[in-house]
Amino acid sequence: MRVAVIALAFVLAGLPAGTAAGQQPTQQDLLRRLVAPEEPAISPEDADRILYSLGYSLWRPLTQLGLTPAEIETVLRGVREAAARTAPTVDLEIYGPRIEGFARARVAERLADERSRSEAFLATSAEAPGAVVFPSGLIFFDLTAGAGEAPTRTDTVRVHYRGTLVDGTEFDSSYGRGEPTEFGLSGVIACWTEGVANMRVGGRAKLICPPAIAYGERGQPPDIPAGAALVFEIELLGVIPRG
């Protein structure tokens, strides 16, 4: 809940200042701008979409806690009762300060679980037929050998790809979007930089990425958990000419 409150504070603080240099806008300033914004009037339909986006954005950081459906309902009950200005049913002076410790413990627990799953998956994958294990920990499977140009680590490439977690959950796919994607190999995760640089145009490969060369112990909420190993199936379609 504290994360959500902070996120909302950033939204409000990001409104145009309109006050003297160095002076923080007052609560009245912020409310005035919300009631009478300088931007064009917002339609009821757009307001509904904006409020939905606000709710979705406030939820995203909470995905790191791995809340159960019952726990989510408890959080929502707190929101509803706060919105209705009813008296809280727990002592906020006692339990409010414990939110941060609760969140830290949950995040650490989920990290340990994900790390354990990833290590087991990586160990099994490294022993699979056709696996090539690089010093970085990258596990590379050459699915279809390409006959074209081999990119360098500073090239931009055109690819089709699908990314999944170790349990097969898809978190990204150019196939799903219906068109290939272009990436500069120097601007992506280290696993991609190394893996795609070992392909040739026309080839297909599977990269299994340890968290250390993917998104590490921070993950990429809400789709990629902290400490997650990742699996990518990549089709190298071309190398974009420079200049």
Beta strands, then each sheet from edge to edge (+ up, - down):
strand 1: 132-133
strand 2: 139-144
strand 3: 156-165
strand 4: 170-173
strand 5: 181-184
strand 6: 204-209
strand 7: 230-240
sheet 1: 1+ 2- 6+ 7- 3+ 4-
sheet 2: 1+ 2- 6+ 7- 3+ 5-
end
